[in-house]
Amino acid sequence: MAESSHRHDLPGAFGSVLLIAIGVAALVYSADFSDLGAVFPRAIGAFLVGLGGLYILLVALGRTRAGISLEGSNKRRLGVAAVMLGWAFALPPMGFLASSAIAFALLLVLAQHERWTPRTAMLYGASGAVVLGGLYTLFKLVLQVPLP
């Protein structure tokens, strides 16, 4: 009996409950959207609810194990989450390109473990410009998604 209690991932189950709540909220709030505008939020909401429910079922059946602690910097992980949250809030006032360029630069600073060299900075800057330009072109011109 004691062995099976060590196999349950209760923090994972709690996280699944939170994701189910987010999925339900997406489904509820997408009811006010147009049919076309609601496709993505409904698909993601249903995905979150379905997978969250599946994981809770696996926990109840004892088919999960408690998570192991990860190596690495929790400060960097929190930094990534903070940058992504800041990017989401910066999108409307700053626009897609400006907010994305700033977020990209901040994420590079967080992810770079070695010393920066001028060559590395130029290579990362150029690759970032290509990626952001490609995404902007794809969303704005090809898919005609209205970007802020």
mmCIF file of the C-alpha atoms, coordinates in Angstrom:
data_MODEL
# 
_entry.id   MODEL 
# 
loop_
_atom_site.group_PDB 
_atom_site.id 
_atom_site.type_symbol 
_atom_site.label_atom_id 
_atom_site.label_alt_id 
_atom_site.label_comp_id 
_atom_site.label_asym_id 
_atom_site.label_entity_id 
_atom_site.label_seq_id 
_atom_site.pdbx_PDB_ins_code 
_atom_site.Cartn_x 
_atom_site.Cartn_y 
_atom_site.Cartn_z 
_atom_site.occupancy 
_atom_site.B_iso_or_equiv 
_atom_site.pdbx_formal_charge 
_atom_site.auth_seq_id 
_atom_site.auth_comp_id 
_atom_site.auth_asym_id 
_atom_site.auth_atom_id 
_atom_site.pdbx_PDB_model_num 
ATOM 1   C CA . MET A 1 1   ? 0.000   0.000  0.000   1.00 0.00 ? 1   MET A CA 1 
ATOM 2   C CA . ALA A 1 2   ? 2.790   2.413  0.872   1.00 0.00 ? 2   ALA A CA 1 
ATOM 3   C CA . GLU A 1 3   ? 4.489   1.657  -2.448  1.00 0.00 ? 3   GLU A CA 1 
ATOM 4   C CA . SER A 1 4   ? 1.442   2.701  -4.480  1.00 0.00 ? 4   SER A CA 1 
ATOM 5   C CA . SER A 1 5   ? 1.236   6.046  -2.676  1.00 0.00 ? 5   SER A CA 1 
ATOM 6   C CA . HIS A 1 6   ? 4.739   6.847  -3.919  1.00 0.00 ? 6   HIS A CA 1 
ATOM 7   C CA . ARG A 1 7   ? 3.648   6.226  -7.489  1.00 0.00 ? 7   ARG A CA 1 
ATOM 8   C CA . HIS A 1 8   ? 0.932   8.882  -7.562  1.00 0.00 ? 8   HIS A CA 1 
ATOM 9   C CA . ASP A 1 9   ? 1.863   12.209 -9.073  1.00 0.00 ? 9   ASP A CA 1 
ATOM 10  C CA . LEU A 1 10  ? -0.405  14.457 -7.013  1.00 0.00 ? 10  LEU A CA 1 
ATOM 11  C CA . PRO A 1 11  ? 1.273   17.716 -8.129  1.00 0.00 ? 11  PRO A CA 1 
ATOM 12  C CA . GLY A 1 12  ? 0.732   16.576 -11.730 1.00 0.00 ? 12  GLY A CA 1 
ATOM 13  C CA . ALA A 1 13  ? -2.921  15.863 -10.966 1.00 0.00 ? 13  ALA A CA 1 
ATOM 14  C CA . PHE A 1 14  ? -3.289  19.326 -9.423  1.00 0.00 ? 14  PHE A CA 1 
ATOM 15  C CA . GLY A 1 15  ? -1.702  20.850 -12.517 1.00 0.00 ? 15  GLY A CA 1 
ATOM 16  C CA . SER A 1 16  ? -4.111  18.863 -14.667 1.00 0.00 ? 16  SER A CA 1 
ATOM 17  C CA . VAL A 1 17  ? -7.054  20.295 -12.714 1.00 0.00 ? 17  VAL A CA 1 
ATOM 18  C CA . LEU A 1 18  ? -5.722  23.797 -13.418 1.00 0.00 ? 18  LEU A CA 1 
ATOM 19  C CA . LEU A 1 19  ? -5.344  23.017 -17.120 1.00 0.00 ? 19  LEU A CA 1 
ATOM 20  C CA . ILE A 1 20  ? -8.872  21.604 -17.219 1.00 0.00 ? 20  ILE A CA 1 
ATOM 21  C CA . ALA A 1 21  ? -10.139 24.848 -15.662 1.00 0.00 ? 21  ALA A CA 1 
ATOM 22  C CA . ILE A 1 22  ? -8.261  26.881 -18.285 1.00 0.00 ? 22  ILE A CA 1 
ATOM 23  C CA . GLY A 1 23  ? -9.676  24.646 -21.031 1.00 0.00 ? 23  GLY A CA 1 
ATOM 24  C CA . VAL A 1 24  ? -13.223 25.032 -19.734 1.00 0.00 ? 24  VAL A CA 1 
ATOM 25  C CA . ALA A 1 25  ? -12.739 28.806 -19.550 1.00 0.00 ? 25  ALA A CA 1 
ATOM 26  C CA . ALA A 1 26  ? -11.539 28.818 -23.169 1.00 0.00 ? 26  ALA A CA 1 
ATOM 27  C CA . LEU A 1 27  ? -14.605 26.832 -24.214 1.00 0.00 ? 27  LEU A CA 1 
ATOM 28  C CA . VAL A 1 28  ? -16.973 29.113 -22.292 1.00 0.00 ? 28  VAL A CA 1 
ATOM 29  C CA . TYR A 1 29  ? -15.460 32.388 -23.484 1.00 0.00 ? 29  TYR A CA 1 
ATOM 30  C CA . SER A 1 30  ? -15.176 31.213 -27.090 1.00 0.00 ? 30  SER A CA 1 
ATOM 31  C CA . ALA A 1 31  ? -18.972 30.942 -27.232 1.00 0.00 ? 31  ALA A CA 1 
ATOM 32  C CA . ASP A 1 32  ? -19.035 34.710 -27.856 1.00 0.00 ? 32  ASP A CA 1 
ATOM 33  C CA . PHE A 1 33  ? -16.613 34.448 -30.806 1.00 0.00 ? 33  PHE A CA 1 
ATOM 34  C CA . SER A 1 34  ? -17.541 34.066 -34.448 1.00 0.00 ? 34  SER A CA 1 
ATOM 35  C CA . ASP A 1 35  ? -17.572 30.509 -35.787 1.00 0.00 ? 35  ASP A CA 1 
ATOM 36  C CA . LEU A 1 36  ? -14.228 30.982 -37.511 1.00 0.00 ? 36  LEU A CA 1 
ATOM 37  C CA . GLY A 1 37  ? -12.674 32.881 -34.608 1.00 0.00 ? 37  GLY A CA 1 
ATOM 38  C CA . ALA A 1 38  ? -13.692 30.201 -32.113 1.00 0.00 ? 38  ALA A CA 1 
ATOM 39  C CA . VAL A 1 39  ? -12.023 27.263 -33.892 1.00 0.00 ? 39  VAL A CA 1 
ATOM 40  C CA . PHE A 1 40  ? -8.588  27.629 -32.281 1.00 0.00 ? 40  PHE A CA 1 
ATOM 41  C CA . PRO A 1 41  ? -9.733  28.420 -28.705 1.00 0.00 ? 41  PRO A CA 1 
ATOM 42  C CA . ARG A 1 42  ? -12.245 25.577 -28.808 1.00 0.00 ? 42  ARG A CA 1 
ATOM 43  C CA . ALA A 1 43  ? -9.690  23.103 -30.146 1.00 0.00 ? 43  ALA A CA 1 
ATOM 44  C CA . ILE A 1 44  ? -7.108  24.061 -27.517 1.00 0.00 ? 44  ILE A CA 1 
ATOM 45  C CA . GLY A 1 45  ? -9.744  24.115 -24.768 1.00 0.00 ? 45  GLY A CA 1 
ATOM 46  C CA . ALA A 1 46  ? -10.987 20.661 -25.693 1.00 0.00 ? 46  ALA A CA 1 
ATOM 47  C CA . PHE A 1 47  ? -7.389  19.432 -25.924 1.00 0.00 ? 47  PHE A CA 1 
ATOM 48  C CA . LEU A 1 48  ? -6.601  20.754 -22.419 1.00 0.00 ? 48  LEU A CA 1 
ATOM 49  C CA . VAL A 1 49  ? -9.756  19.260 -20.926 1.00 0.00 ? 49  VAL A CA 1 
ATOM 50  C CA . GLY A 1 50  ? -9.246  15.896 -22.614 1.00 0.00 ? 50  GLY A CA 1 
ATOM 51  C CA . LEU A 1 51  ? -5.575  15.472 -21.770 1.00 0.00 ? 51  LEU A CA 1 
ATOM 52  C CA . GLY A 1 52  ? -6.049  16.826 -18.239 1.00 0.00 ? 52  GLY A CA 1 
ATOM 53  C CA . GLY A 1 53  ? -8.837  14.345 -17.645 1.00 0.00 ? 53  GLY A CA 1 
ATOM 54  C CA . LEU A 1 54  ? -6.738  11.527 -19.081 1.00 0.00 ? 54  LEU A CA 1 
ATOM 55  C CA . TYR A 1 55  ? -3.845  12.352 -16.755 1.00 0.00 ? 55  TYR A CA 1 
ATOM 56  C CA . ILE A 1 56  ? -6.135  12.479 -13.715 1.00 0.00 ? 56  ILE A CA 1 
ATOM 57  C CA . LEU A 1 57  ? -7.488  9.066  -14.733 1.00 0.00 ? 57  LEU A CA 1 
ATOM 58  C CA . LEU A 1 58  ? -3.928  7.714  -14.964 1.00 0.00 ? 58  LEU A CA 1 
ATOM 59  C CA . VAL A 1 59  ? -3.141  9.122  -11.514 1.00 0.00 ? 59  VAL A CA 1 
ATOM 60  C CA . ALA A 1 60  ? -6.301  7.524  -10.096 1.00 0.00 ? 60  ALA A CA 1 
ATOM 61  C CA . LEU A 1 61  ? -5.317  4.179  -11.621 1.00 0.00 ? 61  LEU A CA 1 
ATOM 62  C CA . GLY A 1 62  ? -1.814  4.454  -10.160 1.00 0.00 ? 62  GLY A CA 1 
ATOM 63  C CA . ARG A 1 63  ? -0.143  4.550  -13.566 1.00 0.00 ? 63  ARG A CA 1 
ATOM 64  C CA . THR A 1 64  ? 2.008   7.623  -12.847 1.00 0.00 ? 64  THR A CA 1 
ATOM 65  C CA . ARG A 1 65  ? 5.107   8.301  -10.813 1.00 0.00 ? 65  ARG A CA 1 
ATOM 66  C CA . ALA A 1 66  ? 5.991   11.332 -8.769  1.00 0.00 ? 66  ALA A CA 1 
ATOM 67  C CA . GLY A 1 67  ? 8.068   13.778 -10.757 1.00 0.00 ? 67  GLY A CA 1 
ATOM 68  C CA . ILE A 1 68  ? 11.792  14.033 -10.242 1.00 0.00 ? 68  ILE A CA 1 
ATOM 69  C CA . SER A 1 69  ? 13.477  17.330 -9.594  1.00 0.00 ? 69  SER A CA 1 
ATOM 70  C CA . LEU A 1 70  ? 15.082  18.840 -12.660 1.00 0.00 ? 70  LEU A CA 1 
ATOM 71  C CA . GLU A 1 71  ? 18.611  20.079 -12.937 1.00 0.00 ? 71  GLU A CA 1 
ATOM 72  C CA . GLY A 1 72  ? 19.217  23.612 -14.054 1.00 0.00 ? 72  GLY A CA 1 
ATOM 73  C CA . SER A 1 73  ? 18.299  27.078 -12.982 1.00 0.00 ? 73  SER A CA 1 
ATOM 74  C CA . ASN A 1 74  ? 14.837  27.800 -11.658 1.00 0.00 ? 74  ASN A CA 1 
ATOM 75  C CA . LYS A 1 75  ? 15.644  31.506 -12.063 1.00 0.00 ? 75  LYS A CA 1 
ATOM 76  C CA . ARG A 1 76  ? 16.007  30.973 -15.810 1.00 0.00 ? 76  ARG A CA 1 
ATOM 77  C CA . ARG A 1 77  ? 12.739  29.046 -15.966 1.00 0.00 ? 77  ARG A CA 1 
ATOM 78  C CA . LEU A 1 78  ? 10.934  31.823 -14.118 1.00 0.00 ? 78  LEU A CA 1 
ATOM 79  C CA . GLY A 1 79  ? 12.631  34.334 -16.400 1.00 0.00 ? 79  GLY A CA 1 
ATOM 80  C CA . VAL A 1 80  ? 11.318  32.566 -19.503 1.00 0.00 ? 80  VAL A CA 1 
ATOM 81  C CA . ALA A 1 81  ? 7.796   32.530 -18.063 1.00 0.00 ? 81  ALA A CA 1 
ATOM 82  C CA . ALA A 1 82  ? 8.050   36.226 -17.139 1.00 0.00 ? 82  ALA A CA 1 
ATOM 83  C CA . VAL A 1 83  ? 9.334   37.187 -20.602 1.00 0.00 ? 83  VAL A CA 1 
ATOM 84  C CA . MET A 1 84  ? 6.556   35.254 -22.346 1.00 0.00 ? 84  MET A CA 1 
ATOM 85  C CA . LEU A 1 85  ? 3.912   36.795 -20.098 1.00 0.00 ? 85  LEU A CA 1 
ATOM 86  C CA . GLY A 1 86  ? 5.374   40.248 -20.667 1.00 0.00 ? 86  GLY A CA 1 
ATOM 87  C CA . TRP A 1 87  ? 5.413   39.612 -24.422 1.00 0.00 ? 87  TRP A CA 1 
ATOM 88  C CA . ALA A 1 88  ? 1.718   38.693 -24.358 1.00 0.00 ? 88  ALA A CA 1 
ATOM 89  C CA . PHE A 1 89  ? 0.849   41.930 -22.558 1.00 0.00 ? 89  PHE A CA 1 
ATOM 90  C CA . ALA A 1 90  ? 3.189   43.993 -24.755 1.00 0.00 ? 90  ALA A CA 1 
ATOM 91  C CA . LEU A 1 91  ? 1.648   42.779 -28.026 1.00 0.00 ? 91  LEU A CA 1 
ATOM 92  C CA . PRO A 1 92  ? -1.330  45.181 -28.183 1.00 0.00 ? 92  PRO A CA 1 
ATOM 93  C CA . PRO A 1 93  ? 0.458   48.429 -27.337 1.00 0.00 ? 93  PRO A CA 1 
ATOM 94  C CA . MET A 1 94  ? 3.798   47.711 -29.060 1.00 0.00 ? 94  MET A CA 1 
ATOM 95  C CA . GLY A 1 95  ? 2.783   45.560 -31.997 1.00 0.00 ? 95  GLY A CA 1 
ATOM 96  C CA . PHE A 1 96  ? 3.975   42.153 -33.117 1.00 0.00 ? 96  PHE A CA 1 
ATOM 97  C CA . LEU A 1 97  ? 7.414   42.960 -34.483 1.00 0.00 ? 97  LEU A CA 1 
ATOM 98  C CA . ALA A 1 98  ? 8.635   45.266 -31.710 1.00 0.00 ? 98  ALA A CA 1 
ATOM 99  C CA . SER A 1 99  ? 7.375   43.151 -28.804 1.00 0.00 ? 99  SER A CA 1 
ATOM 100 C CA . SER A 1 100 ? 8.600   39.934 -30.425 1.00 0.00 ? 100 SER A CA 1 
ATOM 101 C CA . ALA A 1 101 ? 12.057  41.356 -31.101 1.00 0.00 ? 101 ALA A CA 1 
ATOM 102 C CA . ILE A 1 102 ? 12.414  42.459 -27.482 1.00 0.00 ? 102 ILE A CA 1 
ATOM 103 C CA . ALA A 1 103 ? 11.139  39.113 -26.179 1.00 0.00 ? 103 ALA A CA 1 
ATOM 104 C CA . PHE A 1 104 ? 13.504  37.259 -28.520 1.00 0.00 ? 104 PHE A CA 1 
ATOM 105 C CA . ALA A 1 105 ? 16.480  39.280 -27.280 1.00 0.00 ? 105 ALA A CA 1 
ATOM 106 C CA . LEU A 1 106 ? 15.550  38.726 -23.633 1.00 0.00 ? 106 LEU A CA 1 
ATOM 107 C CA . LEU A 1 107 ? 15.101  34.984 -24.192 1.00 0.00 ? 107 LEU A CA 1 
ATOM 108 C CA . LEU A 1 108 ? 18.512  34.829 -25.849 1.00 0.00 ? 108 LEU A CA 1 
ATOM 109 C CA . VAL A 1 109 ? 20.083  36.505 -22.832 1.00 0.00 ? 109 VAL A CA 1 
ATOM 110 C CA . LEU A 1 110 ? 18.389  33.976 -20.547 1.00 0.00 ? 110 LEU A CA 1 
ATOM 111 C CA . ALA A 1 111 ? 19.336  30.973 -22.680 1.00 0.00 ? 111 ALA A CA 1 
ATOM 112 C CA . GLN A 1 112 ? 22.979  31.840 -23.372 1.00 0.00 ? 112 GLN A CA 1 
ATOM 113 C CA . HIS A 1 113 ? 25.200  30.044 -20.865 1.00 0.00 ? 113 HIS A CA 1 
ATOM 114 C CA . GLU A 1 114 ? 28.562  30.814 -22.432 1.00 0.00 ? 114 GLU A CA 1 
ATOM 115 C CA . ARG A 1 115 ? 30.234  34.175 -22.858 1.00 0.00 ? 115 ARG A CA 1 
ATOM 116 C CA . TRP A 1 116 ? 28.809  36.375 -25.612 1.00 0.00 ? 116 TRP A CA 1 
ATOM 117 C CA . THR A 1 117 ? 31.059  37.089 -28.575 1.00 0.00 ? 117 THR A CA 1 
ATOM 118 C CA . PRO A 1 118 ? 30.405  39.619 -31.343 1.00 0.00 ? 118 PRO A CA 1 
ATOM 119 C CA . ARG A 1 119 ? 30.063  36.744 -33.816 1.00 0.00 ? 119 ARG A CA 1 
ATOM 120 C CA . THR A 1 120 ? 27.467  34.978 -31.628 1.00 0.00 ? 120 THR A CA 1 
ATOM 121 C CA . ALA A 1 121 ? 25.504  38.186 -31.144 1.00 0.00 ? 121 ALA A CA 1 
ATOM 122 C CA . MET A 1 122 ? 25.474  38.913 -34.890 1.00 0.00 ? 122 MET A CA 1 
ATOM 123 C CA . LEU A 1 123 ? 24.505  35.328 -35.759 1.00 0.00 ? 123 LEU A CA 1 
ATOM 124 C CA . TYR A 1 124 ? 21.689  35.222 -33.194 1.00 0.00 ? 124 TYR A CA 1 
ATOM 125 C CA . GLY A 1 125 ? 20.479  38.677 -34.195 1.00 0.00 ? 125 GLY A CA 1 
ATOM 126 C CA . ALA A 1 126 ? 20.390  37.745 -37.879 1.00 0.00 ? 126 ALA A CA 1 
ATOM 127 C CA . SER A 1 127 ? 18.638  34.444 -37.216 1.00 0.00 ? 127 SER A CA 1 
ATOM 128 C CA . GLY A 1 128 ? 16.099  36.226 -35.004 1.00 0.00 ? 128 GLY A CA 1 
ATOM 129 C CA . ALA A 1 129 ? 15.409  38.783 -37.721 1.00 0.00 ? 129 ALA A CA 1 
ATOM 130 C CA . VAL A 1 130 ? 14.877  35.998 -40.274 1.00 0.00 ? 130 VAL A CA 1 
ATOM 131 C CA . VAL A 1 131 ? 12.544  34.062 -37.964 1.00 0.00 ? 131 VAL A CA 1 
ATOM 132 C CA . LEU A 1 132 ? 10.519  37.123 -36.942 1.00 0.00 ? 132 LEU A CA 1 
ATOM 133 C CA . GLY A 1 133 ? 10.340  38.372 -40.520 1.00 0.00 ? 133 GLY A CA 1 
ATOM 134 C CA . GLY A 1 134 ? 9.213   34.941 -41.690 1.00 0.00 ? 134 GLY A CA 1 
ATOM 135 C CA . LEU A 1 135 ? 6.550   34.672 -39.007 1.00 0.00 ? 135 LEU A CA 1 
ATOM 136 C CA . TYR A 1 136 ? 5.325   38.185 -39.709 1.00 0.00 ? 136 TYR A CA 1 
ATOM 137 C CA . THR A 1 137 ? 5.122   37.441 -43.435 1.00 0.00 ? 137 THR A CA 1 
ATOM 138 C CA . LEU A 1 138 ? 3.366   34.137 -42.824 1.00 0.00 ? 138 LEU A CA 1 
ATOM 139 C CA . PHE A 1 139 ? 0.737   35.503 -40.452 1.00 0.00 ? 139 PHE A CA 1 
ATOM 140 C CA . LYS A 1 140 ? 0.178   38.961 -41.954 1.00 0.00 ? 140 LYS A CA 1 
ATOM 141 C CA . LEU A 1 141 ? 0.479   38.338 -45.683 1.00 0.00 ? 141 LEU A CA 1 
ATOM 142 C CA . VAL A 1 142 ? -0.113  34.628 -46.281 1.00 0.00 ? 142 VAL A CA 1 
ATOM 143 C CA . LEU A 1 143 ? -2.655  33.716 -43.602 1.00 0.00 ? 143 LEU A CA 1 
ATOM 144 C CA . GLN A 1 144 ? -3.972  37.295 -43.358 1.00 0.00 ? 144 GLN A CA 1 
ATOM 145 C CA . VAL A 1 145 ? -4.148  37.193 -39.560 1.00 0.00 ? 145 VAL A CA 1 
ATOM 146 C CA . PRO A 1 146 ? -4.697  40.684 -38.150 1.00 0.00 ? 146 PRO A CA 1 
ATOM 147 C CA . LEU A 1 147 ? -1.643  41.381 -36.000 1.00 0.00 ? 147 LEU A CA 1 
ATOM 148 C CA . PRO A 1 148 ? -1.438  44.163 -33.419 1.00 0.00 ? 148 PRO A CA 1 
# 
